[in-house]
Amino acid sequence: MLLLGAGFVLGGSTLTAAGAFGLAAAGVPYLAASFVASLAAAREFGWRLLPVLPLVFLTYHASYGLGFLLGLIRHGRQQPGGLDEALFSGVTR
């Protein structure tokens, strides 16, 4: 997803040729890797899973990436001495 986002930023927009190229430059390798991983997982856990595995991988990566970004935003808004700071300093010390 980071590469996909970078493709949007570098290309400016998917409506331009540069944006389409940026999206393809990030999306094609991701789709290829997802398909290879889907084949490997389906071989181990059953071929009936093959049609849904790329969607599962995409959902997992999108959810993880979105949660990471939202966590960065939330952490950036925390006030010094807030609940999260006290909790994390207590856990790490």
C-alpha positions in Angstrom: 0.0 0.0 0.0 2.9 2.3 0.6 4.0 1.8 -2.9 0.5 2.3 -4.2 0.3 5.6 -2.2 3.7 6.6 -3.6 2.4 5.9 -7.1 -0.5 8.3 -6.5 1.8 11.0 -5.0 4.5 10.7 -7.7 2.0 10.5 -10.5 -0.2 13.3 -9.1 -3.4 11.7 -10.2 -4.7 8.6 -11.9 -6.3 10.8 -14.5 -2.9 11.7 -16.0 -0.5 9.5 -17.9 2.1 9.9 -15.1 -0.5 8.9 -12.5 -1.6 5.9 -14.5 2.1 4.9 -14.8 2.7 5.4 -11.1 -0.4 3.3 -10.2 0.7 0.5 -12.6 4.3 0.6 -11.4 3.1 0.0 -7.9 0.0 -2.2 -8.6 1.4 -4.7 -11.1 4.2 -6.0 -8.8 1.8 -6.1 -5.9 -0.7 -8.2 -7.9 2.0 -10.5 -9.1 3.3 -11.1 -5.6 -0.2 -11.6 -4.3 -0.9 -14.2 -7.0 2.3 -16.1 -6.2 1.6 -16.0 -2.5 -2.0 -17.1 -3.2 -0.7 -20.1 -5.2 1.7 -21.1 -2.4 -1.0 -20.8 0.2 -3.6 -22.7 -1.9 -1.1 -25.5 -2.6 -0.6 -25.9 1.2 -4.2 -25.3 2.5 -6.4 -26.3 -0.4 -7.0 -25.1 -4.0 -10.6 -24.1 -3.2 -9.1 -21.0 -1.4 -7.3 -19.7 -4.5 -10.1 -17.5 -5.8 -10.4 -15.5 -2.6 -6.8 -15.3 -1.4 -5.8 -12.3 -3.4 -8.8 -10.4 -1.9 -7.9 -11.6 1.6 -4.3 -10.4 1.1 -5.5 -7.0 -0.2 -7.9 -6.6 2.7 -5.2 -7.5 5.2 -2.7 -5.1 3.7 -5.1 -2.2 3.3 -6.4 -2.7 6.9 -2.9 -2.8 8.4 -1.8 0.2 6.4 -4.8 2.3 7.3 -4.5 1.3 11.0 -0.8 2.3 11.0 -1.5 5.7 9.4 -4.4 6.4 11.8 -2.2 5.4 14.7 0.5 7.9 13.5 -2.1 10.6 13.3 -3.6 9.8 16.7 -0.2 9.6 18.3 0.7 13.0 16.8 -2.3 14.6 18.4 -1.6 13.2 21.9 -0.9 15.8 24.6 2.3 15.3 26.7 1.4 13.5 29.9 -1.7 11.9 28.5 -3.1 8.4 29.2 -1.2 6.8 26.3 2.1 8.3 27.3 1.8 7.0 30.9 0.7 3.6 29.7 3.5 3.1 27.2 6.2 4.5 29.6 5.0 2.1 32.3 5.1 -0.9 29.9 8.5 -0.2 28.5 10.4 0.6 31.7 
